[in-house]
Amino acid sequence: MKTFSFVIRKKQGLHARPAAIITQEAERFSSRILIRHGSRELNGKSLMGLLALKAACGETIVVTIDGPDEEAAEEGMRKVLAQQLGETT
């Protein structure tokens, strides 16, 4: 099992466009991917789930990955999160 935290830096927070790209990346892996924000923990492969998190700029999400390809999934998720939510504009 792999777990890591990520601080959202994109001014708009976690909205539809980056959420769609993040879920597409998560779907590439057979491992279970959960994303937590506050007390909510939802399936990282669910677009509606990610949008329901309502994570804003400056807030932290926690990603938990468990499964046969968790190493690759962690690398992929870290990369896509940085690309989609790591910018400061």
SEMI-314365 format. One record per residue: residue in one letter; x, y, z of N, C-alpha, C, CB in turn. Coordinates in steps of 0.2 Angstrom, whole numbers, padded with zeros to 4 digits, always signed. Each point is the difference from the previous one (the first is absolute). Last residue first. Glycine has a CB too. Layout:
N
AXYZXYZXYZXYZ;...
***
This chain:
89
T-0005+0147-0055-0004+0005-0004-0008-0002+0000+0010+0003-0007;T+0010-0016+0016-0002+0005+0004-0004+0006-0003+0010-0003+0007;E-0006-0026-0011+0002+0007-0002-0003+0005+0005+0001-0004-0012;G-0005-0020+0013+0006+0003+0003+0002+0007-0002+0004-0012+0001;L-0022-0005-0008-0002+0004+0006+0006+0004+0003-0009-0008+0002;Q+0010-0006-0023-0006+0003+0000-0002+0004+0006-0003-0010-0006;Q+0025-0001+0003-0002+0003-0006-0007+0004+0000+0007-0009-0006;A+0000-0004+0025+0005+0005-0001-0002+0004-0006+0009-0006+0006;L-0021-0014-0003-0002+0005+0005+0005+0007+0000-0004-0010+0007;V+0009-0009-0021-0006+0003-0002-0002+0006+0005-0003-0011-0006;K+0022-0002+0012+0001+0004-0006-0006+0003-0002+0009-0008-0003;R-0011-0007+0021+0004+0006+0002+0001+0005-0006+0006-0007+0009;M-0016-0014-0014-0005+0005+0004+0004+0006+0002-0007-0010+0004;G+0019-0007-0014-0004+0003-0005-0005+0005+0004+0000-0011-0007;E+0015-0002+0020+0004+0004-0004-0005+0004-0005+0010-0008+0001;E-0020-0008+0012+0003+0005+0004+0003+0005-0004+0001-0007+0010;A-0007-0013-0020-0006+0005+0001+0002+0006+0004-0007-0010+0000;A+0023-0007-0003-0001+0004-0006-0006+0004+0001+0004-0009-0007;E+0000-0005+0025+0006+0004-0002-0001+0005-0006+0007-0009+0005;E-0024-0007+0001+0000+0006+0004+0006+0004-0001-0006-0006+0008;D-0004-0015-0018+0004+0004-0003+0000+0007+0003-0003-0005-0010;P-0009-0014+0019+0006-0003-0003+0004+0005-0003-0007-0010-0002;G-0008+0019+0022-0001-0005-0005+0006-0002-0004-0011+0005-0001;D+0001+0018+0015+0002-0007+0003-0002-0005-0006-0003+0003+0012;I+0006+0025-0004+0000-0004-0005+0002-0007+0002+0003+0009-0008;T-0011+0018+0016+0002-0007+0002-0001-0005-0006-0004+0003+0012;V+0006+0026-0006-0002-0006-0005+0003-0006+0003+0001+0008-0010;V-0010+0018+0018+0005-0006+0002-0002-0006-0005+0001+0004+0013;I-0003+0026-0012-0003-0007-0001+0005-0005+0002-0008+0005-0009;T+0005+0023+0015+0004-0007-0001-0004-0005-0001+0009+0004+0008;E-0010+0024-0012-0003-0005+0004+0004-0007-0002-0011+0005+0001;G+0013+0017-0012+0003+0000+0006-0002-0006+0005+0001+0012-0001;C-0017-0006-0019+0007+0002+0000+0003+0001+0008-0002+0006-0011;A-0020-0022+0008+0002+0007-0002+0008+0001+0000-0011+0004+0004;A-0009-0026-0005+0007+0003+0003+0002+0006-0004+0003-0012+0002;K-0024-0004-0002+0000+0007+0000+0006+0003+0004-0012+0000+0001;L+0002-0023-0006+0005+0002+0005+0000+0007+0001+0007-0010-0003;A-0020-0001-0014-0003+0001+0006+0005+0002+0006-0008-0009-0004;L+0016+0004-0018-0004+0007+0000-0003+0001+0007-0002+0000-0013;L+0012-0021+0008+0005+0005+0001-0003+0007+0001+0008-0007-0007;G-0023-0011+0003+0003-0001+0006+0006+0006+0001-0002-0012+0000;M-0008+0009-0021-0005+0003+0005+0003+0000+0007-0010-0003-0008;L+0023-0008-0008+0000+0008-0002-0005+0003+0005+0002-0002-0012;S+0011-0021+0016-0006+0002-0001+0000+0008-0001-0005-0010+0007;K+0023-0005-0001-0002-0002-0007-0007+0003-0001+0008-0010+0000;G+0002+0011+0021+0004+0005-0004-0001-0002-0007+0008+0001+0008;N-0024-0005+0014+0004-0003-0005+0003+0005-0005-0008-0010+0001;L+0004+0018+0025-0004-0003-0006+0004-0003-0005-0008+0009+0002;E+0005+0003+0024+0004-0004-0004-0004-0003-0005+0008-0002+0010;R-0010+0023+0010-0003-0004-0006+0006-0004-0003-0009+0009-0002;S+0011+0007+0020-0003-0006+0003-0003-0005-0006-0002+0006+0011;G+0021+0012-0018-0004+0000+0007-0003-0006+0002-0003+0011-0003;H+0011-0015-0019+0000+0007+0002-0005+0001+0006+0002+0003-0012;R+0010-0025-0004-0003+0003+0006+0001+0007+0001+0001-0011+0005;I+0000-0011-0024+0002+0006+0001-0004+0003+0006+0003+0002-0012;L+0004-0027+0000-0004+0004+0004+0003+0006+0002-0005-0010+0005;I+0008-0013-0022+0002+0007+0002-0005+0004+0003+0008-0001-0010;R+0000-0027+0003-0005+0005+0003+0003+0006+0002-0007-0010+0004;S+0017-0005-0024+0000+0001+0007-0006+0004+0002+0013-0001+0000;S-0006-0004-0023-0005-0005+0003+0000+0001+0008+0002-0008-0009;F+0003+0028-0011+0003-0005+0004-0005-0005+0004+0008+0009+0002;R-0013+0010-0018+0005-0004-0003+0003-0006+0004+0003+0010-0006;E-0019+0007+0014-0003-0005-0004+0005-0005-0003-0010+0007-0001;A+0017+0014+0011-0002-0005+0005-0003-0006-0003-0002+0009+0008;E+0005+0010-0022+0007-0003+0002-0001-0006+0005+0006+0011-0002;Q-0025+0001-0004+0003-0004-0006+0006-0003+0001-0006+0008-0007;T-0003+0007+0023-0004-0007+0000+0003-0004-0006-0010+0006+0006;I+0018+0016-0004+0003-0004+0005-0004-0007+0000+0003+0011+0007;I-0010+0005-0022+0007-0002-0002+0003-0005+0005+0002+0011-0006;A-0023+0000+0011-0001-0005-0006+0007-0003-0002-0010+0006-0004;A+0010+0011+0020-0003-0006+0003-0001-0005-0005-0006+0007+0008;P+0013+0015-0015+0005-0004+0003-0002-0007+0003+0006+0011+0002;R-0023+0003-0011+0005-0002-0005+0006-0004+0003-0003+0011-0006;A-0015-0002+0020-0002-0006-0004+0006-0002-0005-0012+0005+0001;H+0019+0006+0022-0006+0001-0004+0000-0005-0005+0000+0013+0002;L+0014-0005+0020-0001-0006-0003-0007+0001-0004+0007-0007+0009;G+0007+0029-0004-0001-0006+0004-0002-0006-0005-0004+0007+0010;Q+0010+0017-0015-0007-0002-0001-0001-0007+0004+0000+0005-0011;K+0022+0005+0010-0005+0005+0003-0007-0003+0000+0008+0009-0004;K+0013-0025+0006-0003+0003-0006-0006+0004+0003+0003-0009-0008;R+0011-0005+0021+0003+0006-0001-0004+0004-0005+0011-0004+0003;I-0013-0018+0015-0002+0003-0006+0002+0007+0000-0010-0008+0000;V+0022-0013+0013-0003+0006+0001-0002+0003-0007+0006+0002+0011;F-0002-0028-0001+0001+0005-0006-0004+0006+0002+0002-0009-0009;S+0008-0017+0020-0004+0006+0000+0002+0005-0005-0001-0001+0012;F+0002-0028-0009+0003+0006+0000-0005+0006+0000+0010-0005-0006;T-0006-0024+0008-0004+0006+0002+0005+0006-0001-0008-0007+0008;K+0006-0022-0014+0003+0006-0001-0004+0006+0002+0007-0005-0009;M-0005-0024+0012-0004+0006+0000+0004+0006+0000-0009-0006+0006;
***
